[in-house]
Amino acid sequence: MIKKALKIIVISSSIFLGVLVIWGLIEPYYINVEKEEASIPNLPESWKGEEIAVVGDFQVGMWMDNSYTVERVVNQLVEMEPKAVLITGDFIYHTKGDTDHEIEKVQDLLRPLAESSIPVFTVLGNHDYEMDKKTKEPNLVVAEKLTSSLEDIGITVMENESVPLTLSEDEVEVGTPSNNSLFLVGIGSTWPGFSSPTIAFDDVPEEAPRVVLAHNPKEFESFIANSAPLTISGHTHGGQIRIPITPDWSYLSMVKDGKTHPYGWFDQNGTEGNHLYVNPGIGFSALPLRINVPPEITLFTLK
């Protein structure tokens, strides 16, 4: 009787795991559009009710990478016509000695978005410096090549700097500040040691409305009070494999920087006015699977 029960348990567990793996291979091709509202103090009238979209963590170059979904996401963004698109970094996974091929692939995937009328901004992630571990030396040559290729097609790469975005006659003017500007703040990559929030916020007027873009959500905890009403990050892949009903228990949240901010909304502990949203990205880390955390376009309505 005991042997029969054990056999049933083993068979049932095997079937369950098999179904789970099959679903994990299918889910990465579903695109979730998550609609959120973001409250920005002193937001100009012209920006109220407007939308900005967020994607990231493409990880092009990993085995079975999710380039097909990236292509579909780009086409969907062009159709959605948000006022701006923010990309959280980690465009590549590992170039494996063929830097030009992977970077050209990223460029080709993003070209339709870059050639649209939508302004696109990004920061670099740790993988864009070929860092899959904090202890590795950053590859500055690869990062510079990637930056140049993105800027060549019109995508603005930010590192510890801010840029004013002014909405005029349904078009976004970039780089000329006014009383109607929304400031975008881009933080440098954390693992290579290039993040400097103090410098990034330096040119933002004290009462000016702002949105902060930082690849690694760990940066969020270092911001001073009321300086970051909306910080957008990636890096964690939302855990990539999340246990249902227990969203904080996930594969990546146990082994990566996602332990404290794996996915979704977070407030800064002990500090008023700062809020973080972690986008789960598009691609993979280590395993080409996603379970209970599909690729996401986050669409923020500003208020």
Wavefront OBJ file of the C-alpha trace (Angstrom):
o trace
v 0.000 0.000 0.000
v 2.824 2.383 0.917
v 4.730 1.527 -2.284
v 1.615 2.199 -4.367
v 1.085 5.560 -2.660
v 4.720 6.538 -3.219
v 4.454 5.535 -6.870
v 1.377 7.729 -7.291
v 3.164 10.645 -5.612
v 6.247 10.261 -7.821
v 4.192 9.986 -11.025
v 1.967 12.922 -10.054
v 4.986 15.058 -9.135
v 6.709 14.198 -12.417
v 3.633 15.156 -14.428
v 3.262 18.401 -12.474
v 6.914 19.340 -12.979
v 6.696 18.455 -16.665
v 3.641 20.661 -17.152
v 5.340 23.448 -15.173
v 8.460 23.339 -17.362
v 6.370 23.333 -20.558
v 4.438 26.344 -19.285
v 7.711 27.999 -18.312
v 8.815 27.721 -21.947
v 5.505 29.136 -23.219
v 4.922 32.031 -20.822
v 7.904 34.124 -22.052
v 5.994 34.716 -25.297
v 2.994 36.316 -23.590
v 3.207 40.090 -23.160
v 1.559 41.593 -20.101
v 0.633 45.278 -20.285
v 0.520 46.451 -16.683
v -1.286 49.778 -16.285
v -0.274 51.846 -13.261
v -0.816 55.376 -11.971
v 2.074 57.471 -10.700
v 1.648 60.569 -8.539
v 4.285 63.206 -9.299
v 4.316 66.331 -7.075
v 4.149 69.633 -9.005
v 3.378 67.839 -12.263
v 2.630 70.431 -14.979
v -0.927 70.510 -16.366
v 0.350 69.492 -19.792
v 1.683 66.187 -18.397
v -1.375 65.241 -16.346
v -3.024 62.115 -17.716
v -0.178 61.406 -20.141
v 1.507 58.007 -20.360
v 5.094 56.811 -20.271
v 6.038 53.191 -20.967
v 8.758 51.050 -19.398
v 10.482 47.875 -20.637
v 13.914 46.344 -20.180
v 16.233 43.431 -19.445
v 16.221 42.069 -22.996
v 19.328 39.930 -22.368
v 20.039 39.443 -26.082
v 22.709 36.788 -26.589
v 21.621 34.278 -23.978
v 20.839 30.804 -25.285
v 17.187 30.717 -26.364
v 17.047 34.466 -25.778
v 13.683 36.180 -26.069
v 14.389 38.306 -29.139
v 11.063 37.433 -30.757
v 9.201 38.871 -27.774
v 11.428 41.966 -27.784
v 10.488 42.517 -31.422
v 6.774 42.228 -30.622
v 7.123 44.512 -27.602
v 8.808 47.175 -29.749
v 6.015 47.019 -32.336
v 3.407 47.238 -29.582
v 5.092 50.286 -28.062
v 5.077 52.065 -31.416
v 1.332 51.377 -31.720
v 0.641 52.532 -28.145
v 2.319 55.927 -28.723
v 3.254 56.821 -25.130
v 4.848 60.221 -24.609
v 8.183 58.547 -23.760
v 9.689 55.072 -23.443
v 12.138 54.255 -20.657
v 14.364 51.169 -20.937
v 15.873 49.795 -17.730
v 19.092 48.392 -19.263
v 20.673 44.931 -19.683
v 20.328 44.932 -23.452
v 22.818 42.092 -23.862
v 23.643 38.982 -21.847
v 27.139 37.908 -22.881
v 28.731 38.826 -26.173
v 30.907 35.669 -26.114
v 33.618 37.328 -28.165
v 31.239 38.505 -30.905
v 30.449 41.945 -29.572
v 29.450 43.503 -32.873
v 26.923 40.768 -33.703
v 25.011 41.039 -30.410
v 25.045 44.838 -30.400
v 23.872 44.992 -34.016
v 21.048 42.626 -33.087
v 19.968 44.973 -30.296
v 20.143 47.903 -32.684
v 17.990 46.108 -35.275
v 15.391 45.116 -32.671
v 15.039 48.674 -31.369
v 15.265 50.535 -34.662
v 11.468 50.729 -35.286
v 10.989 52.324 -31.863
v 13.940 54.670 -32.291
v 12.631 55.776 -35.690
v 9.172 56.547 -34.335
v 8.296 59.972 -32.940
v 8.533 58.627 -29.371
v 11.590 59.787 -27.392
v 13.452 56.825 -25.882
v 15.770 56.955 -22.865
v 17.813 54.296 -21.126
v 20.508 53.508 -18.586
v 22.974 50.642 -18.831
v 22.765 47.516 -16.676
v 25.479 45.232 -15.300
v 25.243 42.812 -18.238
v 25.920 45.701 -20.617
v 29.374 45.741 -19.000
v 29.535 41.925 -19.283
v 29.168 41.549 -15.528
v 27.182 38.492 -14.486
v 28.875 38.687 -11.074
v 29.706 41.695 -8.926
v 33.320 40.538 -8.672
v 33.989 40.674 -12.434
v 35.792 43.580 -14.014
v 33.463 45.755 -16.115
v 34.094 45.589 -19.851
v 34.165 49.279 -20.735
v 34.802 48.621 -24.426
v 31.551 46.677 -24.801
v 29.596 49.291 -22.825
v 30.977 52.100 -24.995
v 30.160 50.209 -28.216
v 26.623 49.569 -27.015
v 26.159 53.193 -25.964
v 27.350 54.438 -29.355
v 25.099 52.039 -31.254
v 22.029 53.099 -29.253
v 22.784 56.786 -29.644
v 23.410 56.294 -33.370
v 19.753 55.335 -33.830
v 18.467 58.118 -31.560
v 18.156 56.482 -28.138
v 19.455 58.645 -25.281
v 21.774 56.777 -22.892
v 21.923 58.441 -19.471
v 24.572 58.133 -16.771
v 24.193 60.273 -13.636
v 22.447 63.100 -15.418
v 19.026 64.639 -15.905
v 17.089 65.910 -18.885
v 13.977 68.142 -18.954
v 11.020 66.922 -21.018
v 8.530 69.589 -22.065
v 5.215 68.677 -23.658
v 4.211 71.177 -26.318
v 1.427 70.690 -28.879
v 1.443 66.939 -28.235
v 5.194 66.705 -28.897
v 7.964 66.221 -26.357
v 10.778 68.740 -26.475
v 13.970 67.404 -24.917
v 16.688 69.468 -23.291
v 15.153 72.927 -22.833
v 13.894 73.406 -19.255
v 10.828 75.485 -18.443
v 8.140 75.711 -15.777
v 6.255 73.026 -17.712
v 9.105 70.500 -17.732
v 9.131 67.019 -16.268
v 12.694 65.995 -15.406
v 14.023 62.530 -16.153
v 16.950 61.468 -13.962
v 19.199 58.592 -15.101
v 21.444 56.799 -12.585
v 24.680 55.075 -13.664
v 25.126 51.312 -13.409
v 25.571 49.975 -9.868
v 27.788 46.889 -10.200
v 30.555 48.592 -12.214
v 30.597 51.365 -9.608
v 29.297 54.119 -11.878
v 26.219 55.187 -9.914
v 26.230 58.685 -8.425
v 22.729 59.888 -7.447
v 24.091 63.162 -6.035
v 25.493 64.126 -9.437
v 22.416 62.818 -11.245
v 20.045 65.054 -9.260
v 22.382 68.052 -9.272
v 20.720 69.960 -12.139
v 17.129 69.218 -11.103
v 15.442 72.219 -9.427
v 14.369 71.395 -5.867
v 10.604 71.556 -6.487
v 10.678 70.242 -10.045
v 8.652 67.129 -10.926
v 10.835 64.162 -11.777
v 10.965 60.476 -12.727
v 14.088 58.474 -11.877
v 15.484 55.621 -13.971
v 17.963 53.222 -12.323
v 18.750 49.714 -13.539
v 19.371 48.262 -10.078
v 16.587 48.809 -7.503
v 19.163 48.850 -4.686
v 19.930 52.458 -5.676
v 16.467 53.461 -4.451
v 17.391 53.109 -0.786
v 20.117 55.762 -1.098
v 17.846 58.574 -2.345
v 17.091 61.446 0.011
v 13.517 62.049 1.188
v 11.007 63.357 -1.363
v 13.549 63.284 -4.192
v 12.145 60.325 -6.145
v 8.328 60.160 -6.299
v 8.665 57.563 -9.067
v 11.784 55.461 -9.483
v 11.745 52.821 -12.199
v 14.114 49.853 -12.125
v 14.593 46.395 -13.615
v 17.433 43.927 -12.997
v 15.477 41.353 -10.953
v 13.330 39.908 -13.788
v 10.530 39.872 -11.230
v 12.066 36.724 -9.795
v 11.575 35.009 -13.191
v 10.133 31.903 -11.510
v 7.670 33.026 -8.836
v 5.726 30.728 -6.574
v 1.976 31.510 -6.906
v 0.295 33.212 -3.937
v 3.754 33.985 -2.488
v 5.072 36.708 -4.840
v 8.221 37.375 -2.784
v 9.349 33.734 -3.013
v 11.090 33.294 -6.311
v 14.181 31.814 -7.890
v 16.013 35.075 -8.570
v 14.854 36.874 -5.426
v 16.699 34.261 -3.389
v 20.005 34.478 -5.232
v 20.211 37.947 -6.789
v 19.751 41.622 -5.907
v 15.987 41.104 -5.966
v 15.803 39.958 -2.347
v 14.366 43.252 -1.132
v 12.717 44.598 -4.312
v 11.802 41.675 -6.580
v 8.821 43.063 -8.506
v 6.147 45.763 -8.401
v 5.681 48.706 -6.039
v 7.823 49.547 -2.992
v 8.081 52.491 -0.602
v 11.377 53.584 0.864
v 11.645 52.424 4.473
v 11.490 55.332 6.881
v 11.475 57.951 4.127
v 8.458 59.850 2.873
v 7.704 60.635 -0.720
v 9.882 58.063 -2.504
v 8.278 55.216 -4.463
v 9.801 52.449 -6.598
v 8.382 50.244 -9.328
v 10.425 47.237 -10.452
v 9.636 46.077 -13.990
v 10.140 42.300 -14.540
v 11.705 42.753 -17.973
v 11.539 40.661 -21.110
v 14.491 38.247 -21.176
v 16.093 35.659 -18.927
v 18.882 35.079 -16.464
v 20.510 31.619 -16.351
v 17.362 29.686 -17.377
v 15.161 30.361 -20.452
v 12.012 30.039 -18.344
v 9.370 32.336 -16.886
v 6.718 31.043 -14.520
v 4.086 33.369 -13.032
v 6.017 36.435 -14.200
v 5.428 37.135 -17.922
v 7.321 39.771 -19.922
v 5.882 43.186 -19.154
v 5.285 46.586 -20.649
v 4.523 48.882 -17.730
v 2.357 51.823 -18.777
v 2.307 54.657 -16.246
v -0.390 57.331 -16.314
v 0.990 60.451 -14.663
v -1.101 62.388 -12.191
l 1 2 3 4 5 6 7 8 9 10 11 12 13 14 15 16 17 18 19 20 21 22 23 24 25 26 27 28 29 30 31 32 33 34 35 36 37 38 39 40 41 42 43 44 45 46 47 48 49 50 51 52 53 54 55 56 57 58 59 60 61 62 63 64 65 66 67 68 69 70 71 72 73 74 75 76 77 78 79 80 81 82 83 84 85 86 87 88 89 90 91 92 93 94 95 96 97 98 99 100 101 102 103 104 105 106 107 108 109 110 111 112 113 114 115 116 117 118 119 120 121 122 123 124 125 126 127 128 129 130 131 132 133 134 135 136 137 138 139 140 141 142 143 144 145 146 147 148 149 150 151 152 153 154 155 156 157 158 159 160 161 162 163 164 165 166 167 168 169 170 171 172 173 174 175 176 177 178 179 180 181 182 183 184 185 186 187 188 189 190 191 192 193 194 195 196 197 198 199 200 201 202 203 204 205 206 207 208 209 210 211 212 213 214 215 216 217 218 219 220 221 222 223 224 225 226 227 228 229 230 231 232 233 234 235 236 237 238 239 240 241 242 243 244 245 246 247 248 249 250 251 252 253 254 255 256 257 258 259 260 261 262 263 264 265 266 267 268 269 270 271 272 273 274 275 276 277 278 279 280 281 282 283 284 285 286 287 288 289 290 291 292 293 294 295 296 297 298 299 300 301 302 303
